Amino acid sequence: MPTNSNNNTQKQDEIDLLSLFAKLGEFIKKATLGLIDLIGKVLVFLLRKWYYFAIAAILAVISALILSNTIEPHYSTDLVLKSNATTNQPIMTSLDKLGDYAATGNYEVLSKELNLSLEDASTLKGLETFWYYDIGKDGIYDGIDTEGRYLSDTGVDKVEDEFVVRVAITNPGVVQNIEEGLKHYLESNSFLNALNDQRLSDLKANIYQTQYEIEKLDSLQKREYYTNTEDLRQKEGQVVFTSEKIVQTYHNDMFRLLRIKQEYETDLNIYSDVVTITERFSIPVQPNNGTINYVKKLTWYYMGLALLLAVVITFRKKIWIH
């Protein structure tokens, strides 16, 4: 009797489950057909009201032409810097202060800090610094973190080697002057200079010490090679396997020390300044606020307004009744 009861319960569960799947399938079918029907009605409505959107497009173009001819054009370009004296953050913070001056129109201070004429300084309308980011920690730059999205993301690495300085200017012809001004600003910073002088002094000391270790290792190698009695007996018998092993061991250490010394010399000779420009400003051609950019931005606003007007006018009677 309990066995029959269990069988009946199992069959009932199977029937309920099949019924549930059937109802779910019917619901999905109705929802899909309803969505297709809704999309079709929306498309038909938009096609019938095409003239609203045509007028919106024309207004967007006219507005863009007016704005591009009345507002001073702004250009943007990027400079890539490598910080040598210290980590990136202090350099970036110092440069961001210049961005504050540009945003508030404090061109007299900008002129003084960047060693530029007041006319050139007044063309600088914005300055921002950004990190490069590396997704997946594969050592490949994946982009510039312009929105600060990855600063606290543990799955994304901030690239510490280089960073980006982006400027907004009204005259692309002063880009090189601004580049020189930025380098002058950083290299005239007494604190950064002190850090860099200390770094260069440490590099020279490291090079001297590494060279001393190389010479000592070379001397030790020669002494072991010529004074090892076991090696001498083997050399008389035309067997030199042991001495070859010793020399090979010294060679590994010698190459390691030479590589370290070369790295020190590279830092001393190539990256001797407070910062190094690894990618210079390019001269911008198209303004950020040109006619095409205005059209792209304004089209969305006008299209949204056109859609709203089309809906309100078409269904005004129903809207007013409710």
Contacts in CASP RR format, 6 or more apart in sequence:
PFRMAT RR
TARGET T0000
AUTHOR 0000-0000-0000
METHOD contacts of the structure
MODEL  1
MPTNSNNNTQKQDEIDLLSLFAKLGEFIKKATLGLIDLIGKVLVFLLRKW
YYFAIAAILAVISALILSNTIEPHYSTDLVLKSNATTNQPIMTSLDKLGD
YAATGNYEVLSKELNLSLEDASTLKGLETFWYYDIGKDGIYDGIDTEGRY
LSDTGVDKVEDEFVVRVAITNPGVVQNIEEGLKHYLESNSFLNALNDQRL
SDLKANIYQTQYEIEKLDSLQKREYYTNTEDLRQKEGQVVFTSEKIVQTY
HNDMFRLLRIKQEYETDLNIYSDVVTITERFSIPVQPNNGTINYVKKLTW
YYMGLALLLAVVITFRKKIWIH
45 310 0 8 1.000
45 314 0 8 1.000
46 53 0 8 1.000
49 306 0 8 1.000
49 310 0 8 1.000
49 314 0 8 1.000
52 306 0 8 1.000
52 307 0 8 1.000
52 309 0 8 1.000
52 310 0 8 1.000
53 303 0 8 1.000
53 306 0 8 1.000
53 307 0 8 1.000
55 306 0 8 1.000
56 299 0 8 1.000
56 302 0 8 1.000
56 303 0 8 1.000
56 304 0 8 1.000
56 305 0 8 1.000
56 306 0 8 1.000
57 299 0 8 1.000
57 302 0 8 1.000
57 303 0 8 1.000
59 302 0 8 1.000
60 295 0 8 1.000
60 298 0 8 1.000
60 299 0 8 1.000
60 301 0 8 1.000
60 302 0 8 1.000
60 303 0 8 1.000
61 295 0 8 1.000
63 294 0 8 1.000
63 298 0 8 1.000
63 302 0 8 1.000
64 290 0 8 1.000
64 291 0 8 1.000
64 292 0 8 1.000
64 294 0 8 1.000
64 295 0 8 1.000
64 298 0 8 1.000
65 291 0 8 1.000
67 289 0 8 1.000
67 294 0 8 1.000
68 289 0 8 1.000
68 290 0 8 1.000
68 291 0 8 1.000
68 294 0 8 1.000
71 289 0 8 1.000
72 170 0 8 1.000
73 170 0 8 1.000
73 287 0 8 1.000
73 288 0 8 1.000
73 289 0 8 1.000
73 290 0 8 1.000
74 125 0 8 1.000
74 168 0 8 1.000
74 169 0 8 1.000
74 170 0 8 1.000
74 287 0 8 1.000
74 288 0 8 1.000
74 289 0 8 1.000
75 168 0 8 1.000
75 169 0 8 1.000
75 170 0 8 1.000
75 172 0 8 1.000
75 284 0 8 1.000
75 286 0 8 1.000
75 287 0 8 1.000
75 288 0 8 1.000
76 166 0 8 1.000
76 167 0 8 1.000
76 168 0 8 1.000
76 169 0 8 1.000
76 284 0 8 1.000
76 288 0 8 1.000
77 166 0 8 1.000
77 167 0 8 1.000
77 169 0 8 1.000
77 172 0 8 1.000
77 175 0 8 1.000
77 281 0 8 1.000
77 282 0 8 1.000
77 283 0 8 1.000
77 284 0 8 1.000
78 144 0 8 1.000
78 164 0 8 1.000
78 165 0 8 1.000
78 166 0 8 1.000
78 279 0 8 1.000
78 281 0 8 1.000
78 282 0 8 1.000
79 164 0 8 1.000
79 165 0 8 1.000
79 166 0 8 1.000
79 167 0 8 1.000
79 179 0 8 1.000
79 182 0 8 1.000
79 277 0 8 1.000
79 279 0 8 1.000
79 280 0 8 1.000
79 281 0 8 1.000
80 162 0 8 1.000
80 163 0 8 1.000
80 164 0 8 1.000
80 165 0 8 1.000
80 277 0 8 1.000
80 278 0 8 1.000
80 279 0 8 1.000
81 91 0 8 1.000
81 162 0 8 1.000
81 163 0 8 1.000
81 164 0 8 1.000
81 165 0 8 1.000
81 275 0 8 1.000
81 276 0 8 1.000
81 277 0 8 1.000
81 278 0 8 1.000
82 161 0 8 1.000
82 162 0 8 1.000
82 271 0 8 1.000
82 275 0 8 1.000
82 276 0 8 1.000
82 277 0 8 1.000
82 278 0 8 1.000
83 91 0 8 1.000
83 163 0 8 1.000
83 274 0 8 1.000
83 275 0 8 1.000
84 196 0 8 1.000
84 199 0 8 1.000
84 267 0 8 1.000
84 271 0 8 1.000
84 272 0 8 1.000
84 273 0 8 1.000
84 274 0 8 1.000
84 275 0 8 1.000
84 276 0 8 1.000
85 91 0 8 1.000
85 192 0 8 1.000
85 193 0 8 1.000
85 195 0 8 1.000
85 196 0 8 1.000
85 199 0 8 1.000
85 274 0 8 1.000
85 275 0 8 1.000
86 192 0 8 1.000
86 195 0 8 1.000
87 160 0 8 1.000
88 131 0 8 1.000
88 160 0 8 1.000
88 162 0 8 1.000
88 163 0 8 1.000
90 192 0 8 1.000
91 163 0 8 1.000
91 186 0 8 1.000
91 192 0 8 1.000
91 275 0 8 1.000
92 129 0 8 1.000
92 163 0 8 1.000
94 185 0 8 1.000
94 186 0 8 1.000
94 189 0 8 1.000
94 192 0 8 1.000
95 127 0 8 1.000
95 129 0 8 1.000
95 165 0 8 1.000
95 182 0 8 1.000
95 185 0 8 1.000
95 186 0 8 1.000
96 127 0 8 1.000
96 128 0 8 1.000
96 129 0 8 1.000
98 110 0 8 1.000
98 113 0 8 1.000
98 114 0 8 1.000
98 127 0 8 1.000
98 182 0 8 1.000
98 185 0 8 1.000
99 126 0 8 1.000
99 127 0 8 1.000
99 128 0 8 1.000
101 107 0 8 1.000
101 109 0 8 1.000
101 110 0 8 1.000
101 113 0 8 1.000
102 110 0 8 1.000
102 124 0 8 1.000
102 125 0 8 1.000
102 126 0 8 1.000
102 127 0 8 1.000
102 168 0 8 1.000
103 126 0 8 1.000
105 122 0 8 1.000
107 118 0 8 1.000
107 121 0 8 1.000
107 122 0 8 1.000
107 124 0 8 1.000
108 118 0 8 1.000
108 121 0 8 1.000
110 116 0 8 1.000
110 121 0 8 1.000
110 122 0 8 1.000
110 124 0 8 1.000
111 117 0 8 1.000
111 118 0 8 1.000
111 120 0 8 1.000
111 121 0 8 1.000
113 185 0 8 1.000
114 121 0 8 1.000
114 178 0 8 1.000
114 181 0 8 1.000
114 182 0 8 1.000
114 184 0 8 1.000
114 185 0 8 1.000
115 180 0 8 1.000
115 181 0 8 1.000
115 184 0 8 1.000
115 185 0 8 1.000
116 174 0 8 1.000
116 177 0 8 1.000
116 178 0 8 1.000
116 181 0 8 1.000
120 171 0 8 1.000
120 174 0 8 1.000
120 177 0 8 1.000
120 178 0 8 1.000
123 169 0 8 1.000
123 170 0 8 1.000
123 171 0 8 1.000
123 174 0 8 1.000
124 167 0 8 1.000
124 168 0 8 1.000
124 169 0 8 1.000
124 178 0 8 1.000
125 168 0 8 1.000
125 169 0 8 1.000
125 170 0 8 1.000
126 167 0 8 1.000
126 168 0 8 1.000
126 169 0 8 1.000
127 165 0 8 1.000
127 166 0 8 1.000
127 167 0 8 1.000
127 168 0 8 1.000
128 146 0 8 1.000
128 165 0 8 1.000
128 166 0 8 1.000
129 163 0 8 1.000
129 164 0 8 1.000
129 165 0 8 1.000
129 166 0 8 1.000
130 144 0 8 1.000
130 145 0 8 1.000
130 146 0 8 1.000
130 148 0 8 1.000
130 163 0 8 1.000
130 164 0 8 1.000
130 166 0 8 1.000
131 144 0 8 1.000
131 145 0 8 1.000
131 148 0 8 1.000
131 150 0 8 1.000
131 151 0 8 1.000
131 158 0 8 1.000
131 159 0 8 1.000
131 163 0 8 1.000
131 164 0 8 1.000
132 141 0 8 1.000
132 143 0 8 1.000
132 144 0 8 1.000
132 145 0 8 1.000
132 158 0 8 1.000
132 159 0 8 1.000
132 162 0 8 1.000
132 163 0 8 1.000
132 164 0 8 1.000
133 141 0 8 1.000
133 142 0 8 1.000
133 143 0 8 1.000
133 144 0 8 1.000
133 145 0 8 1.000
133 150 0 8 1.000
133 156 0 8 1.000
133 157 0 8 1.000
133 158 0 8 1.000
133 159 0 8 1.000
134 140 0 8 1.000
134 141 0 8 1.000
134 142 0 8 1.000
134 156 0 8 1.000
134 157 0 8 1.000
134 158 0 8 1.000
134 159 0 8 1.000
135 142 0 8 1.000
135 155 0 8 1.000
135 156 0 8 1.000
136 155 0 8 1.000
136 156 0 8 1.000
136 157 0 8 1.000
137 155 0 8 1.000
137 157 0 8 1.000
139 157 0 8 1.000
139 159 0 8 1.000
141 159 0 8 1.000
144 164 0 8 1.000
145 151 0 8 1.000
145 158 0 8 1.000
146 166 0 8 1.000
150 156 0 8 1.000
150 158 0 8 1.000
151 158 0 8 1.000
162 278 0 8 1.000
165 182 0 8 1.000
167 175 0 8 1.000
167 178 0 8 1.000
167 281 0 8 1.000
168 288 0 8 1.000
169 175 0 8 1.000
169 178 0 8 1.000
169 284 0 8 1.000
172 283 0 8 1.000
172 284 0 8 1.000
172 285 0 8 1.000
173 283 0 8 1.000
175 281 0 8 1.000
175 282 0 8 1.000
175 283 0 8 1.000
175 284 0 8 1.000
176 281 0 8 1.000
178 281 0 8 1.000
179 277 0 8 1.000
179 280 0 8 1.000
179 281 0 8 1.000
183 273 0 8 1.000
183 275 0 8 1.000
183 277 0 8 1.000
186 192 0 8 1.000
186 274 0 8 1.000
186 275 0 8 1.000
187 193 0 8 1.000
187 273 0 8 1.000
187 274 0 8 1.000
187 275 0 8 1.000
189 274 0 8 1.000
192 274 0 8 1.000
193 274 0 8 1.000
196 273 0 8 1.000
196 274 0 8 1.000
200 268 0 8 1.000
200 272 0 8 1.000
203 264 0 8 1.000
203 267 0 8 1.000
203 268 0 8 1.000
204 268 0 8 1.000
206 264 0 8 1.000
207 261 0 8 1.000
207 264 0 8 1.000
207 265 0 8 1.000
207 268 0 8 1.000
210 257 0 8 1.000
210 260 0 8 1.000
210 261 0 8 1.000
210 264 0 8 1.000
211 261 0 8 1.000
213 257 0 8 1.000
214 254 0 8 1.000
214 257 0 8 1.000
214 258 0 8 1.000
214 261 0 8 1.000
217 250 0 8 1.000
217 253 0 8 1.000
217 254 0 8 1.000
217 257 0 8 1.000
218 254 0 8 1.000
220 250 0 8 1.000
221 246 0 8 1.000
221 247 0 8 1.000
221 250 0 8 1.000
221 254 0 8 1.000
224 246 0 8 1.000
224 250 0 8 1.000
225 231 0 8 1.000
225 243 0 8 1.000
225 246 0 8 1.000
225 247 0 8 1.000
228 242 0 8 1.000
228 243 0 8 1.000
228 246 0 8 1.000
230 242 0 8 1.000
231 240 0 8 1.000
231 242 0 8 1.000
231 243 0 8 1.000
231 246 0 8 1.000
234 240 0 8 1.000
234 241 0 8 1.000
234 242 0 8 1.000
234 243 0 8 1.000
235 243 0 8 1.000
270 276 0 8 1.000
286 292 0 8 1.000
287 293 0 8 1.000
312 319 0 8 1.000
END
